[in-house]
Amino acid sequence: MRQAASLTDTVRLAPMRLVFAGTPTVAAETLAHLLDHTDHDVVAVVTRPDAAQGRSKRLVASPVAQLAEARGIEVLRPARPSDPAFTQRLAVLAPDACPVVAYGALIPASVLAVPRLGWINVHFSLLPRWRGAAPVQRAILAGDDITGVSVFGLVPQLDAGPLFASESTPIGTSETAGELLSRLTAIGSRLLGEVLDGLASGTSLATEQPVNGLTLAPKLRAEDARLDWNRPAGELARIVRACNPSPMAWTQAAGERFRVLLAEPGSATGLQPGQVGATKHEVRVGTGEGDLLLRRVQPQGRTPMAAADWARGLQGAEVHLR
């Protein structure tokens, strides 16, 4: 006969009180997974303040705030995580742990110390590779074949905390940053739930990150997304993939900004760097090595379109991208 669980076991296996921190859609999707697929009690969320959007500059709540409000969960929007009022409210909420996904601000040590089990961060790389704000984009830019998700304990140093769990996945040869991030979000949501369950039962153990293999992943700037046609086609194709959906790879056509949304490398056909060669079904641009085949583009002031549709409007004119 199975023995009855002790009082200690009952307490350790009880659902935890969580305060979830995050801001964009990937964080909202992770929050939805915790709400729908775990027994833990999300008593509040922490997110960035409402931001002005569009020409009207109307203030819009973050995806995490919108989901929390729809589910009847308290929303905390501190201008800075160090604000005393926020720290006091967090202490009153007394969370066991604070899961974090793309919150968007540094958490000071005094706030990190509030939950008894710490802040548990989901990061979209295999740490210590690609610490920083743009791990998915940097992995594609570097030509990595494999990436993954790491769940670790937050510390004041950038993405340097001990690892609770990680899981790897291959990067598709034509996968954009947005497509890869979507897959990683699903993996990270599941992995975070497993780590939180382990923390509740006392079975999740963290280990220090490896010493070797550290790389940094700073946020991509607009200049990082500009296509230099003297570079090899394979490298330019990675820039296009890494910058989709943001900040979007771009060049200039007739002096106006011209976005390249989807492209792939191809063999050389004698085109000079930046020179456009178009047929009825194909649009190529010469590069420093090989051609870049344009699949989807967005001329300035227009909506995204198939590259072949754009090329039909050239009416045989010779075009160079710069």
C-alpha positions in Angstrom: 0.0 0.0 0.0 1.3 3.5 -0.9 2.2 5.5 2.2 0.4 8.8 2.6 2.5 11.9 1.7 4.0 13.8 4.6 3.0 17.4 5.3 6.4 18.5 4.0 5.8 16.7 0.7 2.3 18.2 0.4 3.7 21.7 0.8 6.5 21.2 -1.6 4.2 19.8 -4.3 1.6 22.6 -3.9 1.1 25.0 -6.8 3.4 28.0 -6.5 2.5 31.7 -6.4 4.0 33.3 -9.5 4.5 36.9 -10.7 5.2 36.7 -14.4 7.4 39.4 -16.1 7.3 39.9 -19.9 6.2 42.4 -22.5 5.9 41.2 -26.2 3.9 38.5 -28.0 6.4 35.7 -27.3 6.0 36.5 -23.5 2.2 36.5 -23.8 2.3 33.1 -25.5 4.4 31.7 -22.7 2.1 33.2 -20.1 -0.9 31.6 -21.8 0.9 28.3 -21.6 1.5 28.7 -17.9 -2.1 29.7 -17.3 -3.6 26.8 -19.4 -1.2 24.0 -18.9 0.2 24.3 -15.3 -1.4 24.4 -11.9 0.6 27.3 -10.6 -1.1 30.5 -9.6 -0.1 33.6 -11.5 -1.1 36.3 -9.1 0.2 39.3 -11.1 2.3 40.2 -14.2 5.0 42.8 -14.6 5.3 44.5 -18.0 6.6 47.6 -19.6 4.4 50.7 -19.5 1.9 51.3 -22.3 3.6 52.5 -25.4 2.6 55.0 -28.1 1.8 53.4 -31.4 1.0 54.6 -34.9 0.6 58.1 -36.2 -2.0 58.9 -33.5 0.5 58.0 -30.8 -2.3 56.3 -28.9 -1.1 54.4 -25.8 -1.4 50.7 -26.3 -0.9 48.0 -23.6 1.7 45.3 -24.1 0.5 41.9 -25.3 1.3 40.5 -21.8 -0.8 43.3 -20.2 -3.7 42.6 -22.6 -3.7 38.9 -21.9 -3.5 39.4 -18.1 -6.4 41.9 -18.1 -8.5 39.5 -20.2 -7.8 36.8 -17.6 -8.5 39.1 -14.6 -4.8 39.1 -13.4 -3.3 42.2 -11.7 -1.0 44.2 -14.0 2.1 46.1 -12.7 3.6 48.6 -15.1 6.6 50.2 -13.2 8.5 52.9 -15.2 11.6 51.2 -13.6 11.8 47.9 -11.8 13.7 49.8 -9.0 10.7 52.0 -8.2 10.0 51.6 -4.5 6.2 51.3 -5.0 6.8 48.3 -7.3 9.2 46.6 -4.9 6.8 47.1 -2.0 3.9 45.6 -4.0 6.0 42.7 -5.1 6.9 42.0 -1.5 3.2 42.0 -0.6 2.4 39.6 -3.4 5.1 37.3 -1.9 5.7 35.2 -5.1 7.5 31.9 -4.8 9.1 32.6 -8.1 9.0 35.1 -11.0 9.2 33.6 -14.5 10.7 36.1 -17.0 10.4 36.2 -20.8 11.6 39.3 -22.7 10.6 41.8 -20.1 12.8 44.5 -21.5 14.4 46.1 -18.5 17.2 45.1 -16.0 16.0 43.8 -12.7 18.1 45.2 -9.8 19.6 42.9 -7.2 17.2 44.2 -4.4 14.2 43.1 -6.6 15.8 39.8 -7.6 15.9 38.9 -3.9 12.1 39.2 -3.3 10.8 35.8 -4.6 12.1 32.9 -2.4 13.1 30.8 -5.5 14.3 33.7 -7.6 13.5 35.0 -11.1 13.5 32.2 -13.7 14.4 33.5 -17.2 13.7 31.9 -20.6 16.4 32.8 -23.1 16.3 31.8 -26.8 19.8 30.4 -27.2 22.0 27.7 -25.8 23.8 29.7 -23.1 26.5 30.9 -22.8 26.3 31.4 -26.6 24.4 34.5 -27.6 23.9 36.3 -24.3 22.0 39.5 -25.0 18.9 41.1 -26.6 19.0 39.4 -30.1 20.1 35.7 -29.7 17.9 34.4 -32.5 18.9 37.0 -35.0 22.6 36.7 -34.1 22.5 32.9 -34.4 21.1 33.1 -38.0 23.6 35.9 -38.9 26.5 33.7 -37.7 25.3 30.8 -39.8 24.8 28.5 -36.8 23.2 25.2 -37.6 21.8 24.6 -34.1 20.3 26.8 -31.4 17.8 26.2 -28.6 16.3 27.5 -25.4 17.9 27.9 -21.9 16.0 28.4 -18.6 18.2 29.9 -16.0 18.2 31.8 -12.7 18.4 35.5 -13.2 21.4 37.3 -11.7 22.6 41.0 -12.1 25.1 40.0 -14.8 23.8 39.7 -18.3 22.3 36.2 -18.9 25.0 34.7 -16.7 22.9 32.8 -14.1 22.9 29.1 -13.4 21.1 26.8 -15.9 18.0 24.8 -14.9 17.4 23.3 -18.3 18.1 23.6 -22.0 16.9 22.1 -25.2 18.5 22.3 -28.7 16.9 22.5 -32.1 18.3 22.8 -35.7 18.0 26.1 -37.6 16.2 25.6 -40.9 18.3 26.7 -43.9 15.5 29.1 -45.0 14.0 29.9 -41.6 13.5 33.5 -40.7 14.1 34.9 -37.3 10.4 35.2 -36.8 9.7 31.7 -37.8 12.5 30.4 -35.6 11.4 32.4 -32.6 7.9 31.0 -32.9 9.3 27.5 -32.7 11.6 28.4 -29.8 8.7 30.0 -27.9 6.8 26.8 -27.9 9.8 24.9 -26.7 10.6 27.5 -24.0 7.0 27.6 -22.8 7.0 23.8 -22.2 10.5 23.9 -20.7 9.6 26.7 -18.3 6.6 24.8 -17.1 8.7 21.7 -16.4 11.3 23.8 -14.5 8.6 25.4 -12.4 7.1 22.1 -11.6 10.5 20.9 -10.6 11.0 23.9 -8.3 7.7 23.2 -6.7 8.6 19.6 -6.0 12.2 20.4 -5.1 13.7 18.4 -8.0 14.9 21.3 -10.3 18.6 21.8 -9.8 20.7 24.5 -11.4 24.3 24.2 -12.6 26.7 27.0 -13.5 27.0 27.9 -17.2 30.0 26.5 -19.1 33.1 28.7 -19.0 33.8 28.4 -22.8 31.7 29.4 -25.7 30.5 32.8 -24.6 29.3 35.1 -27.3 27.2 38.3 -27.1 24.1 39.1 -29.0 23.5 42.9 -29.1 20.3 44.3 -30.6 20.4 44.8 -34.4 20.5 48.4 -35.6 19.1 49.6 -38.9 22.6 49.8 -40.3 23.2 46.1 -39.5 20.2 45.4 -41.8 21.6 47.3 -44.8 22.6 45.0 -47.7 26.1 45.5 -49.0 26.1 43.9 -52.5 29.8 43.4 -52.5 29.4 40.7 -49.8 28.7 37.0 -50.7 25.1 36.0 -51.5 25.0 33.4 -48.7 25.9 36.1 -46.2 23.3 38.5 -47.5 20.6 35.8 -47.4 21.4 35.3 -43.7 21.0 39.0 -43.1 17.6 38.9 -44.8 16.5 36.0 -42.7 17.8 37.4 -39.5 16.2 40.8 -40.0 12.7 39.4 -40.7 10.4 40.6 -39.2 12.6 43.3 -37.6 14.4 45.5 -38.5 14.0 44.2 -42.1 16.9 44.0 -44.5 17.1 47.0 -46.8 18.9 48.6 -49.7 18.2 51.6 -52.0 16.5 51.6 -55.4 16.5 54.9 -57.3 17.5 56.6 -54.1 14.6 55.3 -52.0 14.7 52.7 -49.3 13.8 49.2 -50.6 13.2 46.3 -48.2 14.1 42.7 -49.0 11.8 40.4 -46.9 12.7 37.0 -48.4 15.7 35.9 -50.5 18.0 33.0 -51.0 21.5 32.5 -52.5 22.0 31.3 -56.0 24.7 30.6 -58.5 26.5 33.5 -60.3 25.1 34.6 -63.7 27.5 37.4 -64.5 25.6 40.2 -62.8 27.6 43.0 -61.2 27.1 43.6 -57.4 23.8 45.4 -57.0 22.7 44.8 -60.6 19.2 43.5 -61.0 18.4 40.8 -63.5 14.8 39.8 -64.0 12.9 37.2 -66.0 9.2 36.4 -65.9 9.5 34.2 -62.9 12.8 35.2 -61.2 14.6 38.2 -59.9 18.3 38.1 -59.2 20.8 40.6 -57.8 24.5 40.3 -58.4 26.7 40.2 -55.3 30.4 39.8 -54.4 30.0 36.0 -54.8 27.0 34.4 -56.5 23.5 36.0 -57.0 20.8 36.7 -54.5 17.4 35.5 -55.6 14.7 38.0 -54.3 11.5 36.3 -53.3 9.5 39.1 -51.5 10.2 42.8 -51.4 8.7 46.1 -50.2 9.4 49.3 -52.2 9.1 52.5 -50.2 5.5 53.6 -49.6 4.1 50.3 -50.9 2.9 47.0 -49.3 5.0 43.8 -49.4 4.8 42.0 -52.8 6.4 39.1 -54.7 9.7 40.2 -56.2 8.5 39.1 -59.7 5.5 41.5 -59.4 7.8 44.3 -58.6 10.2 43.5 -61.4 7.3 43.5 -64.0 6.9 47.2 -63.2 10.5 48.0 -64.2 9.6 47.6 -67.9 13.0 46.5 -68.9 14.9 49.4 -67.3 18.3 48.7 -66.0 18.2 48.8 -62.2 21.0 48.8 -59.6 20.5 48.4 -55.9 22.9 50.3 -53.7 
